[in-house]
Amino acid sequence: MWSYTLDSHYSPGTRLTGFKVEATDGHIGKVDEATEEVGSAYIVVDTGPWIFGKEVLLPAGTIVRVDTKEEKILVNRTKEQIKNAPEYDKDKHRGDAAYRSQLGTYYGRDHS
């Protein structure tokens, strides 16, 4: 869940900040922060007015494709699934194993 997949077309070192992010059913925002730490990679998306300026954290495993030409990232979740995810906590996301586990469990389960 916390690693980029080979089929996402992500090349290590690509600066993703500012890329548009698209859920399976539409635009959700822009990348505010991105990491490529082995086993704990993620992007933080600023949703702007879509969820009242809220930010969401998406594990790298949710990324289906990175389009560097269009500066767009496609994720394999719906807007509703992202909106219902555990709330992003700027203070917890870096070092809190329980918080990461909660997010990993949420995004790792089958939502269909």
Jmol script that loads the backbone (N, CA, C; Angstrom):
load data "model"
ATOM      1  N   MET A   1       0.823  -1.205   0.000  1.00  0.00           N
ATOM      2  CA  MET A   1       0.000   0.000   0.000  1.00  0.00           C
ATOM      3  C   MET A   1       0.866   1.268   0.000  1.00  0.00           C
ATOM      4  N   TRP A   2       2.037   1.202   0.574  1.00  0.00           N
ATOM      5  CA  TRP A   2       2.880   2.387   0.746  1.00  0.00           C
ATOM      6  C   TRP A   2       4.033   2.449  -0.251  1.00  0.00           C
ATOM      7  N   SER A   3       3.891   1.777  -1.387  1.00  0.00           N
ATOM      8  CA  SER A   3       4.929   1.803  -2.420  1.00  0.00           C
ATOM      9  C   SER A   3       4.289   2.066  -3.773  1.00  0.00           C
ATOM     10  N   TYR A   4       5.028   2.761  -4.641  1.00  0.00           N
ATOM     11  CA  TYR A   4       4.555   2.976  -6.003  1.00  0.00           C
ATOM     12  C   TYR A   4       4.622   1.651  -6.747  1.00  0.00           C
ATOM     13  N   THR A   5       3.628   1.365  -7.563  1.00  0.00           N
ATOM     14  CA  THR A   5       3.641   0.132  -8.342  1.00  0.00           C
ATOM     15  C   THR A   5       4.369   0.376  -9.648  1.00  0.00           C
ATOM     16  N   LEU A   6       4.901  -0.677 -10.212  1.00  0.00           N
ATOM     17  CA  LEU A   6       5.638  -0.557 -11.467  1.00  0.00           C
ATOM     18  C   LEU A   6       4.762  -0.055 -12.605  1.00  0.00           C
ATOM     19  N   ASP A   7       3.474  -0.410 -12.576  1.00  0.00           N
ATOM     20  CA  ASP A   7       2.598   0.005 -13.670  1.00  0.00           C
ATOM     21  C   ASP A   7       2.046   1.425 -13.512  1.00  0.00           C
ATOM     22  N   SER A   8       2.441   2.144 -12.460  1.00  0.00           N
ATOM     23  CA  SER A   8       1.979   3.524 -12.290  1.00  0.00           C
ATOM     24  C   SER A   8       2.763   4.494 -13.174  1.00  0.00           C
ATOM     25  N   HIS A   9       3.837   4.007 -13.803  1.00  0.00           N
ATOM     26  CA  HIS A   9       4.690   4.830 -14.662  1.00  0.00           C
ATOM     27  C   HIS A   9       5.363   5.947 -13.873  1.00  0.00           C
ATOM     28  N   TYR A  10       5.572   5.720 -12.602  1.00  0.00           N
ATOM     29  CA  TYR A  10       6.244   6.699 -11.753  1.00  0.00           C
ATOM     30  C   TYR A  10       7.747   6.458 -11.814  1.00  0.00           C
ATOM     31  N   SER A  11       8.490   7.499 -12.060  1.00  0.00           N
ATOM     32  CA  SER A  11       9.947   7.406 -12.076  1.00  0.00           C
ATOM     33  C   SER A  11      10.483   8.088 -10.826  1.00  0.00           C
ATOM     34  N   PRO A  12      11.241   7.369  -9.992  1.00  0.00           N
ATOM     35  CA  PRO A  12      11.805   7.986  -8.794  1.00  0.00           C
ATOM     36  C   PRO A  12      12.512   9.300  -9.131  1.00  0.00           C
ATOM     37  N   GLY A  13      12.301  10.274  -8.266  1.00  0.00           N
ATOM     38  CA  GLY A  13      12.899  11.588  -8.472  1.00  0.00           C
ATOM     39  C   GLY A  13      11.992  12.566  -9.193  1.00  0.00           C
ATOM     40  N   THR A  14      10.851  12.094  -9.702  1.00  0.00           N
ATOM     41  CA  THR A  14       9.902  12.991 -10.364  1.00  0.00           C
ATOM     42  C   THR A  14       9.256  13.888  -9.316  1.00  0.00           C
ATOM     43  N   ARG A  15       9.305  15.168  -9.536  1.00  0.00           N
ATOM     44  CA  ARG A  15       8.696  16.117  -8.601  1.00  0.00           C
ATOM     45  C   ARG A  15       7.194  16.180  -8.865  1.00  0.00           C
ATOM     46  N   LEU A  16       6.395  15.644  -7.939  1.00  0.00           N
ATOM     47  CA  LEU A  16       4.948  15.540  -8.129  1.00  0.00           C
ATOM     48  C   LEU A  16       4.165  16.723  -7.565  1.00  0.00           C
ATOM     49  N   THR A  17       4.794  17.554  -6.767  1.00  0.00           N
ATOM     50  CA  THR A  17       4.105  18.698  -6.166  1.00  0.00           C
ATOM     51  C   THR A  17       3.498  19.568  -7.267  1.00  0.00           C
ATOM     52  N   GLY A  18       2.215  19.878  -7.113  1.00  0.00           N
ATOM     53  CA  GLY A  18       1.497  20.689  -8.085  1.00  0.00           C
ATOM     54  C   GLY A  18       0.743  19.882  -9.136  1.00  0.00           C
ATOM     55  N   PHE A  19       1.024  18.583  -9.251  1.00  0.00           N
ATOM     56  CA  PHE A  19       0.305  17.745 -10.212  1.00  0.00           C
ATOM     57  C   PHE A  19      -1.173  17.681  -9.840  1.00  0.00           C
ATOM     58  N   LYS A  20      -2.051  17.639 -10.849  1.00  0.00           N
ATOM     59  CA  LYS A  20      -3.486  17.453 -10.618  1.00  0.00           C
ATOM     60  C   LYS A  20      -3.721  15.996 -10.233  1.00  0.00           C
ATOM     61  N   VAL A  21      -4.723  15.768  -9.382  1.00  0.00           N
ATOM     62  CA  VAL A  21      -5.045  14.410  -8.957  1.00  0.00           C
ATOM     63  C   VAL A  21      -6.487  14.100  -9.352  1.00  0.00           C
ATOM     64  N   GLU A  22      -6.641  12.958 -10.031  1.00  0.00           N
ATOM     65  CA  GLU A  22      -7.946  12.531 -10.519  1.00  0.00           C
ATOM     66  C   GLU A  22      -8.342  11.211  -9.869  1.00  0.00           C
ATOM     67  N   ALA A  23      -9.532  11.200  -9.254  1.00  0.00           N
ATOM     68  CA  ALA A  23     -10.121   9.959  -8.737  1.00  0.00           C
ATOM     69  C   ALA A  23     -10.757   9.247  -9.935  1.00  0.00           C
ATOM     70  N   THR A  24     -11.326   8.071  -9.711  1.00  0.00           N
ATOM     71  CA  THR A  24     -11.959   7.347 -10.820  1.00  0.00           C
ATOM     72  C   THR A  24     -13.163   8.104 -11.377  1.00  0.00           C
ATOM     73  N   ASP A  25     -13.709   9.029 -10.588  1.00  0.00           N
ATOM     74  CA  ASP A  25     -14.902   9.765 -11.028  1.00  0.00           C
ATOM     75  C   ASP A  25     -14.720  11.281 -11.048  1.00  0.00           C
ATOM     76  N   GLY A  26     -13.472  11.738 -11.169  1.00  0.00           N
ATOM     77  CA  GLY A  26     -13.275  13.177 -11.332  1.00  0.00           C
ATOM     78  C   GLY A  26     -12.120  13.763 -10.547  1.00  0.00           C
ATOM     79  N   HIS A  27     -11.898  15.042 -10.778  1.00  0.00           N
ATOM     80  CA  HIS A  27     -10.797  15.804 -10.187  1.00  0.00           C
ATOM     81  C   HIS A  27     -10.991  15.960  -8.671  1.00  0.00           C
ATOM     82  N   ILE A  28      -9.907  15.769  -7.905  1.00  0.00           N
ATOM     83  CA  ILE A  28     -10.018  15.957  -6.450  1.00  0.00           C
ATOM     84  C   ILE A  28      -9.094  17.031  -5.898  1.00  0.00           C
ATOM     85  N   GLY A  29      -8.106  17.464  -6.660  1.00  0.00           N
ATOM     86  CA  GLY A  29      -7.220  18.507  -6.152  1.00  0.00           C
ATOM     87  C   GLY A  29      -5.833  18.426  -6.749  1.00  0.00           C
ATOM     88  N   LYS A  30      -4.871  19.040  -6.025  1.00  0.00           N
ATOM     89  CA  LYS A  30      -3.479  19.073  -6.469  1.00  0.00           C
ATOM     90  C   LYS A  30      -2.568  18.561  -5.375  1.00  0.00           C
ATOM     91  N   VAL A  31      -1.450  17.981  -5.790  1.00  0.00           N
ATOM     92  CA  VAL A  31      -0.474  17.448  -4.840  1.00  0.00           C
ATOM     93  C   VAL A  31       0.199  18.604  -4.109  1.00  0.00           C
ATOM     94  N   ASP A  32       0.147  18.544  -2.785  1.00  0.00           N
ATOM     95  CA  ASP A  32       0.772  19.542  -1.932  1.00  0.00           C
ATOM     96  C   ASP A  32       2.134  19.039  -1.432  1.00  0.00           C
ATOM     97  N   GLU A  33       2.231  17.720  -1.300  1.00  0.00           N
ATOM     98  CA  GLU A  33       3.458  17.094  -0.797  1.00  0.00           C
ATOM     99  C   GLU A  33       3.524  15.675  -1.350  1.00  0.00           C
ATOM    100  N   ALA A  34       4.727  15.194  -1.615  1.00  0.00           N
ATOM    101  CA  ALA A  34       4.903  13.823  -2.096  1.00  0.00           C
ATOM    102  C   ALA A  34       6.217  13.268  -1.561  1.00  0.00           C
ATOM    103  N   THR A  35       6.197  11.989  -1.214  1.00  0.00           N
ATOM    104  CA  THR A  35       7.424  11.336  -0.778  1.00  0.00           C
ATOM    105  C   THR A  35       7.608  10.057  -1.579  1.00  0.00           C
ATOM    106  N   GLU A  36       8.826   9.570  -1.571  1.00  0.00           N
ATOM    107  CA  GLU A  36       9.102   8.294  -2.221  1.00  0.00           C
ATOM    108  C   GLU A  36       9.908   7.393  -1.297  1.00  0.00           C
ATOM    109  N   GLU A  37       9.700   7.561   0.005  1.00  0.00           N
ATOM    110  CA  GLU A  37      10.373   6.720   0.990  1.00  0.00           C
ATOM    111  C   GLU A  37       9.960   5.268   0.784  1.00  0.00           C
ATOM    112  N   VAL A  38      10.936   4.387   0.748  1.00  0.00           N
ATOM    113  CA  VAL A  38      10.663   2.970   0.539  1.00  0.00           C
ATOM    114  C   VAL A  38       9.751   2.452   1.649  1.00  0.00           C
ATOM    115  N   GLY A  39       8.612   1.870   1.249  1.00  0.00           N
ATOM    116  CA  GLY A  39       7.673   1.291   2.200  1.00  0.00           C
ATOM    117  C   GLY A  39       6.789   2.276   2.930  1.00  0.00           C
ATOM    118  N   SER A  40       6.931   3.577   2.652  1.00  0.00           N
ATOM    119  CA  SER A  40       6.045   4.561   3.292  1.00  0.00           C
ATOM    120  C   SER A  40       5.817   5.777   2.389  1.00  0.00           C
ATOM    121  N   ALA A  41       5.739   5.547   1.077  1.00  0.00           N
ATOM    122  CA  ALA A  41       5.531   6.627   0.119  1.00  0.00           C
ATOM    123  C   ALA A  41       4.057   7.037   0.068  1.00  0.00           C
ATOM    124  N   TYR A  42       3.825   8.321  -0.152  1.00  0.00           N
ATOM    125  CA  TYR A  42       2.459   8.846  -0.197  1.00  0.00           C
ATOM    126  C   TYR A  42       2.447  10.184  -0.900  1.00  0.00           C
ATOM    127  N   ILE A  43       1.229  10.664  -1.181  1.00  0.00           N
ATOM    128  CA  ILE A  43       1.030  12.038  -1.621  1.00  0.00           C
ATOM    129  C   ILE A  43      -0.003  12.674  -0.696  1.00  0.00           C
ATOM    130  N   VAL A  44       0.140  13.973  -0.468  1.00  0.00           N
ATOM    131  CA  VAL A  44      -0.852  14.749   0.263  1.00  0.00           C
ATOM    132  C   VAL A  44      -1.515  15.645  -0.773  1.00  0.00           C
ATOM    133  N   VAL A  45      -2.851  15.562  -0.835  1.00  0.00           N
ATOM    134  CA  VAL A  45      -3.615  16.297  -1.846  1.00  0.00           C
ATOM    135  C   VAL A  45      -4.404  17.421  -1.180  1.00  0.00           C
ATOM    136  N   ASP A  46      -4.215  18.633  -1.693  1.00  0.00           N
ATOM    137  CA  ASP A  46      -5.019  19.773  -1.266  1.00  0.00           C
ATOM    138  C   ASP A  46      -6.283  19.740  -2.113  1.00  0.00           C
ATOM    139  N   THR A  47      -7.412  19.478  -1.473  1.00  0.00           N
ATOM    140  CA  THR A  47      -8.667  19.301  -2.212  1.00  0.00           C
ATOM    141  C   THR A  47      -9.349  20.618  -2.570  1.00  0.00           C
ATOM    142  N   GLY A  48      -8.804  21.733  -2.106  1.00  0.00           N
ATOM    143  CA  GLY A  48      -9.400  23.030  -2.430  1.00  0.00           C
ATOM    144  C   GLY A  48     -10.853  23.074  -1.984  1.00  0.00           C
ATOM    145  N   PRO A  49     -11.736  23.623  -2.809  1.00  0.00           N
ATOM    146  CA  PRO A  49     -13.141  23.756  -2.405  1.00  0.00           C
ATOM    147  C   PRO A  49     -13.917  22.441  -2.399  1.00  0.00           C
ATOM    148  N   TRP A  50     -13.355  21.396  -3.021  1.00  0.00           N
ATOM    149  CA  TRP A  50     -14.091  20.129  -3.106  1.00  0.00           C
ATOM    150  C   TRP A  50     -14.474  19.604  -1.730  1.00  0.00           C
ATOM    151  N   ILE A  51     -13.532  19.542  -0.781  1.00  0.00           N
ATOM    152  CA  ILE A  51     -13.869  19.134   0.599  1.00  0.00           C
ATOM    153  C   ILE A  51     -13.513  20.288   1.531  1.00  0.00           C
ATOM    154  N   PHE A  52     -13.979  21.474   1.204  1.00  0.00           N
ATOM    155  CA  PHE A  52     -13.796  22.652   2.047  1.00  0.00           C
ATOM    156  C   PHE A  52     -12.334  22.900   2.426  1.00  0.00           C
ATOM    157  N   GLY A  53     -11.442  22.775   1.454  1.00  0.00           N
ATOM    158  CA  GLY A  53     -10.044  23.083   1.699  1.00  0.00           C
ATOM    159  C   GLY A  53      -9.290  22.045   2.496  1.00  0.00           C
ATOM    160  N   LYS A  54      -9.880  20.893   2.662  1.00  0.00           N
ATOM    161  CA  LYS A  54      -9.252  19.813   3.427  1.00  0.00           C
ATOM    162  C   LYS A  54      -8.111  19.188   2.630  1.00  0.00           C
ATOM    163  N   GLU A  55      -7.127  18.647   3.346  1.00  0.00           N
ATOM    164  CA  GLU A  55      -6.072  17.882   2.709  1.00  0.00           C
ATOM    165  C   GLU A  55      -6.306  16.407   3.014  1.00  0.00           C
ATOM    166  N   VAL A  56      -5.928  15.553   2.066  1.00  0.00           N
ATOM    167  CA  VAL A  56      -6.047  14.111   2.259  1.00  0.00           C
ATOM    168  C   VAL A  56      -4.701  13.462   1.947  1.00  0.00           C
ATOM    169  N   LEU A  57      -4.407  12.390   2.641  1.00  0.00           N
ATOM    170  CA  LEU A  57      -3.184  11.639   2.405  1.00  0.00           C
ATOM    171  C   LEU A  57      -3.548  10.361   1.665  1.00  0.00           C
ATOM    172  N   LEU A  58      -2.883  10.115   0.548  1.00  0.00           N
ATOM    173  CA  LEU A  58      -3.128   8.912  -0.249  1.00  0.00           C
ATOM    174  C   LEU A  58      -1.843   8.095  -0.321  1.00  0.00           C
ATOM    175  N   PRO A  59      -1.882   6.850   0.158  1.00  0.00           N
ATOM    176  CA  PRO A  59      -0.710   5.986   0.022  1.00  0.00           C
ATOM    177  C   PRO A  59      -0.348   5.808  -1.450  1.00  0.00           C
ATOM    178  N   ALA A  60       0.934   5.656  -1.738  1.00  0.00           N
ATOM    179  CA  ALA A  60       1.407   5.513  -3.117  1.00  0.00           C
ATOM    180  C   ALA A  60       0.737   4.348  -3.837  1.00  0.00           C
ATOM    181  N   GLY A  61       0.317   3.327  -3.106  1.00  0.00           N
ATOM    182  CA  GLY A  61      -0.335   2.167  -3.712  1.00  0.00           C
ATOM    183  C   GLY A  61      -1.687   2.460  -4.330  1.00  0.00           C
ATOM    184  N   THR A  62      -2.270   3.629  -4.051  1.00  0.00           N
ATOM    185  CA  THR A  62      -3.544   4.004  -4.666  1.00  0.00           C
ATOM    186  C   THR A  62      -3.340   4.644  -6.033  1.00  0.00           C
ATOM    187  N   ILE A  63      -2.092   4.952  -6.360  1.00  0.00           N
ATOM    188  CA  ILE A  63      -1.786   5.619  -7.625  1.00  0.00           C
ATOM    189  C   ILE A  63      -1.727   4.592  -8.753  1.00  0.00           C
ATOM    190  N   VAL A  64      -2.543   4.829  -9.769  1.00  0.00           N
ATOM    191  CA  VAL A  64      -2.611   3.944 -10.924  1.00  0.00           C
ATOM    192  C   VAL A  64      -1.630   4.407 -11.995  1.00  0.00           C
ATOM    193  N   ARG A  65      -1.545   5.718 -12.173  1.00  0.00           N
ATOM    194  CA  ARG A  65      -0.723   6.239 -13.255  1.00  0.00           C
ATOM    195  C   ARG A  65      -0.253   7.653 -12.946  1.00  0.00           C
ATOM    196  N   VAL A  66       0.992   7.941 -13.300  1.00  0.00           N
ATOM    197  CA  VAL A  66       1.538   9.289 -13.216  1.00  0.00           C
ATOM    198  C   VAL A  66       1.825   9.733 -14.647  1.00  0.00           C
ATOM    199  N   ASP A  67       1.139  10.798 -15.071  1.00  0.00           N
ATOM    200  CA  ASP A  67       1.322  11.332 -16.410  1.00  0.00           C
ATOM    201  C   ASP A  67       2.154  12.606 -16.294  1.00  0.00           C
ATOM    202  N   THR A  68       3.452  12.499 -16.557  1.00  0.00           N
ATOM    203  CA  THR A  68       4.338  13.655 -16.388  1.00  0.00           C
ATOM    204  C   THR A  68       4.096  14.722 -17.453  1.00  0.00           C
ATOM    205  N   LYS A  69       3.663  14.314 -18.624  1.00  0.00           N
ATOM    206  CA  LYS A  69       3.397  15.276 -19.703  1.00  0.00           C
ATOM    207  C   LYS A  69       2.210  16.170 -19.338  1.00  0.00           C
ATOM    208  N   GLU A  70       1.140  15.557 -18.830  1.00  0.00           N
ATOM    209  CA  GLU A  70      -0.073  16.299 -18.451  1.00  0.00           C
ATOM    210  C   GLU A  70      -0.013  16.803 -17.003  1.00  0.00           C
ATOM    211  N   GLU A  71       1.036  16.393 -16.270  1.00  0.00           N
ATOM    212  CA  GLU A  71       1.178  16.693 -14.837  1.00  0.00           C
ATOM    213  C   GLU A  71      -0.091  16.291 -14.083  1.00  0.00           C
ATOM    214  N   LYS A  72      -0.444  15.012 -14.252  1.00  0.00           N
ATOM    215  CA  LYS A  72      -1.668  14.470 -13.680  1.00  0.00           C
ATOM    216  C   LYS A  72      -1.386  13.112 -13.044  1.00  0.00           C
ATOM    217  N   ILE A  73      -2.033  12.864 -11.910  1.00  0.00           N
ATOM    218  CA  ILE A  73      -1.929  11.582 -11.222  1.00  0.00           C
ATOM    219  C   ILE A  73      -3.322  10.980 -11.147  1.00  0.00           C
ATOM    220  N   LEU A  74      -3.436   9.721 -11.569  1.00  0.00           N
ATOM    221  CA  LEU A  74      -4.714   9.014 -11.501  1.00  0.00           C
ATOM    222  C   LEU A  74      -4.658   8.030 -10.338  1.00  0.00           C
ATOM    223  N   VAL A  75      -5.696   8.045  -9.499  1.00  0.00           N
ATOM    224  CA  VAL A  75      -5.772   7.119  -8.369  1.00  0.00           C
ATOM    225  C   VAL A  75      -6.962   6.187  -8.546  1.00  0.00           C
ATOM    226  N   ASN A  76      -6.885   5.007  -7.921  1.00  0.00           N
ATOM    227  CA  ASN A  76      -7.923   3.988  -8.107  1.00  0.00           C
ATOM    228  C   ASN A  76      -8.972   4.011  -6.992  1.00  0.00           C
ATOM    229  N   ARG A  77      -9.361   5.182  -6.591  1.00  0.00           N
ATOM    230  CA  ARG A  77     -10.421   5.358  -5.597  1.00  0.00           C
ATOM    231  C   ARG A  77     -11.395   6.408  -6.097  1.00  0.00           C
ATOM    232  N   THR A  78     -12.648   6.320  -5.633  1.00  0.00           N
ATOM    233  CA  THR A  78     -13.658   7.318  -5.996  1.00  0.00           C
ATOM    234  C   THR A  78     -13.528   8.533  -5.088  1.00  0.00           C
ATOM    235  N   LYS A  79     -14.166   9.605  -5.498  1.00  0.00           N
ATOM    236  CA  LYS A  79     -14.175  10.814  -4.672  1.00  0.00           C
ATOM    237  C   LYS A  79     -14.779  10.516  -3.291  1.00  0.00           C
ATOM    238  N   GLU A  80     -15.840   9.732  -3.291  1.00  0.00           N
ATOM    239  CA  GLU A  80     -16.517   9.387  -2.034  1.00  0.00           C
ATOM    240  C   GLU A  80     -15.593   8.595  -1.106  1.00  0.00           C
ATOM    241  N   GLN A  81     -14.855   7.631  -1.658  1.00  0.00           N
ATOM    242  CA  GLN A  81     -13.928   6.842  -0.838  1.00  0.00           C
ATOM    243  C   GLN A  81     -12.850   7.736  -0.242  1.00  0.00           C
ATOM    244  N   ILE A  82     -12.360   8.678  -1.013  1.00  0.00           N
ATOM    245  CA  ILE A  82     -11.325   9.585  -0.517  1.00  0.00           C
ATOM    246  C   ILE A  82     -11.911  10.525   0.525  1.00  0.00           C
ATOM    247  N   LYS A  83     -13.104  11.013   0.281  1.00  0.00           N
ATOM    248  CA  LYS A  83     -13.776  11.919   1.224  1.00  0.00           C
ATOM    249  C   LYS A  83     -14.029  11.228   2.566  1.00  0.00           C
ATOM    250  N   ASN A  84     -14.314   9.920   2.544  1.00  0.00           N
ATOM    251  CA  ASN A  84     -14.627   9.172   3.771  1.00  0.00           C
ATOM    252  C   ASN A  84     -13.397   8.582   4.470  1.00  0.00           C
ATOM    253  N   ALA A  85     -12.216   8.832   3.937  1.00  0.00           N
ATOM    254  CA  ALA A  85     -10.984   8.293   4.528  1.00  0.00           C
ATOM    255  C   ALA A  85     -10.729   8.912   5.903  1.00  0.00           C
ATOM    256  N   PRO A  86      -9.923   8.238   6.726  1.00  0.00           N
ATOM    257  CA  PRO A  86      -9.556   8.844   8.014  1.00  0.00           C
ATOM    258  C   PRO A  86      -8.968  10.237   7.774  1.00  0.00           C
ATOM    259  N   GLU A  87      -9.310  11.153   8.644  1.00  0.00           N
ATOM    260  CA  GLU A  87      -8.883  12.537   8.472  1.00  0.00           C
ATOM    261  C   GLU A  87      -7.367  12.666   8.476  1.00  0.00           C
ATOM    262  N   TYR A  88      -6.859  13.481   7.566  1.00  0.00           N
ATOM    263  CA  TYR A  88      -5.422  13.733   7.471  1.00  0.00           C
ATOM    264  C   TYR A  88      -4.974  14.545   8.682  1.00  0.00           C
ATOM    265  N   ASP A  89      -3.905  14.109   9.302  1.00  0.00           N
ATOM    266  CA  ASP A  89      -3.368  14.793  10.468  1.00  0.00           C
ATOM    267  C   ASP A  89      -1.902  15.119  10.207  1.00  0.00           C
ATOM    268  N   LYS A  90      -1.612  16.405   9.953  1.00  0.00           N
ATOM    269  CA  LYS A  90      -0.252  16.836   9.633  1.00  0.00           C
ATOM    270  C   LYS A  90       0.763  16.427  10.689  1.00  0.00           C
ATOM    271  N   ASP A  91       0.345  16.405  11.942  1.00  0.00           N
ATOM    272  CA  ASP A  91       1.271  16.089  13.028  1.00  0.00           C
ATOM    273  C   ASP A  91       1.536  14.602  13.175  1.00  0.00           C
ATOM    274  N   LYS A  92       0.600  13.764  12.778  1.00  0.00           N
ATOM    275  CA  LYS A  92       0.729  12.322  12.982  1.00  0.00           C
ATOM    276  C   LYS A  92       1.313  11.568  11.798  1.00  0.00           C
ATOM    277  N   HIS A  93       1.153  12.085  10.587  1.00  0.00           N
ATOM    278  CA  HIS A  93       1.424  11.263   9.405  1.00  0.00           C
ATOM    279  C   HIS A  93       2.876  10.835   9.260  1.00  0.00           C
ATOM    280  N   ARG A  94       3.814  11.537   9.829  1.00  0.00           N
ATOM    281  CA  ARG A  94       5.220  11.173   9.639  1.00  0.00           C
ATOM    282  C   ARG A  94       5.703  10.073  10.578  1.00  0.00           C
ATOM    283  N   GLY A  95       5.313  10.118  11.848  1.00  0.00           N
ATOM    284  CA  GLY A  95       5.909   9.174  12.781  1.00  0.00           C
ATOM    285  C   GLY A  95       4.957   8.264  13.538  1.00  0.00           C
ATOM    286  N   ASP A  96       3.676   8.403  13.320  1.00  0.00           N
ATOM    287  CA  ASP A  96       2.702   7.639  14.090  1.00  0.00           C
ATOM    288  C   ASP A  96       2.321   6.352  13.348  1.00  0.00           C
ATOM    289  N   ALA A  97       2.841   5.228  13.812  1.00  0.00           N
ATOM    290  CA  ALA A  97       2.602   3.935  13.157  1.00  0.00           C
ATOM    291  C   ALA A  97       1.124   3.557  13.180  1.00  0.00           C
ATOM    292  N   ALA A  98       0.414   3.868  14.266  1.00  0.00           N
ATOM    293  CA  ALA A  98      -1.010   3.524  14.370  1.00  0.00           C
ATOM    294  C   ALA A  98      -1.825   4.301  13.323  1.00  0.00           C
ATOM    295  N   TYR A  99      -1.487   5.563  13.121  1.00  0.00           N
ATOM    296  CA  TYR A  99      -2.183   6.385  12.132  1.00  0.00           C
ATOM    297  C   TYR A  99      -1.949   5.824  10.730  1.00  0.00           C
ATOM    298  N   ARG A 100      -0.703   5.494  10.409  1.00  0.00           N
ATOM    299  CA  ARG A 100      -0.392   4.910   9.101  1.00  0.00           C
ATOM    300  C   ARG A 100      -1.097   3.570   8.913  1.00  0.00           C
ATOM    301  N   SER A 101      -1.170   2.801   9.973  1.00  0.00           N
ATOM    302  CA  SER A 101      -1.850   1.515   9.916  1.00  0.00           C
ATOM    303  C   SER A 101      -3.338   1.714   9.618  1.00  0.00           C
ATOM    304  N   GLN A 102      -3.943   2.704  10.274  1.00  0.00           N
ATOM    305  CA  GLN A 102      -5.361   3.011  10.055  1.00  0.00           C
ATOM    306  C   GLN A 102      -5.598   3.403   8.593  1.00  0.00           C
ATOM    307  N   LEU A 103      -4.743   4.251   8.056  1.00  0.00           N
ATOM    308  CA  LEU A 103      -4.878   4.649   6.652  1.00  0.00           C
ATOM    309  C   LEU A 103      -4.644   3.462   5.712  1.00  0.00           C
ATOM    310  N   GLY A 104      -3.621   2.669   6.000  1.00  0.00           N
ATOM    311  CA  GLY A 104      -3.319   1.505   5.176  1.00  0.00           C
ATOM    312  C   GLY A 104      -4.461   0.509   5.156  1.00  0.00           C
ATOM    313  N   THR A 105      -5.087   0.309   6.312  1.00  0.00           N
ATOM    314  CA  THR A 105      -6.226  -0.601   6.408  1.00  0.00           C
ATOM    315  C   THR A 105      -7.401  -0.057   5.599  1.00  0.00           C
ATOM    316  N   TYR A 106      -7.671   1.244   5.738  1.00  0.00           N
ATOM    317  CA  TYR A 106      -8.786   1.851   5.008  1.00  0.00           C
ATOM    318  C   TYR A 106      -8.579   1.732   3.499  1.00  0.00           C
ATOM    319  N   TYR A 107      -7.445   2.166   3.012  1.00  0.00           N
ATOM    320  CA  TYR A 107      -7.202   2.139   1.574  1.00  0.00           C
ATOM    321  C   TYR A 107      -6.917   0.748   1.028  1.00  0.00           C
ATOM    322  N   GLY A 108      -6.517  -0.169   1.887  1.00  0.00           N
ATOM    323  CA  GLY A 108      -6.201  -1.516   1.447  1.00  0.00           C
ATOM    324  C   GLY A 108      -7.400  -2.435   1.310  1.00  0.00           C
ATOM    325  N   ARG A 109      -8.517  -2.058   1.902  1.00  0.00           N
ATOM    326  CA  ARG A 109      -9.684  -2.948   1.821  1.00  0.00           C
ATOM    327  C   ARG A 109     -10.471  -2.713   0.539  1.00  0.00           C
ATOM    328  N   ASP A 110     -11.270  -3.689   0.187  1.00  0.00           N
ATOM    329  CA  ASP A 110     -12.082  -3.627  -1.014  1.00  0.00           C
ATOM    330  C   ASP A 110     -13.305  -2.768  -0.727  1.00  0.00           C
ATOM    331  N   HIS A 111     -13.448  -1.688  -1.467  1.00  0.00           N
ATOM    332  CA  HIS A 111     -14.566  -0.749  -1.258  1.00  0.00           C
ATOM    333  C   HIS A 111     -15.730  -0.966  -2.210  1.00  0.00           C
ATOM    334  N   SER A 112     -15.670  -2.008  -3.016  1.00  0.00           N
ATOM    335  CA  SER A 112     -16.739  -2.177  -4.011  1.00  0.00           C
ATOM    336  C   SER A 112     -18.007  -2.730  -3.425  1.00  0.00           C
TER     337      SER A 112
END
end "model"
wireframe off; spacefill off
backbone 0.3
color backbone group
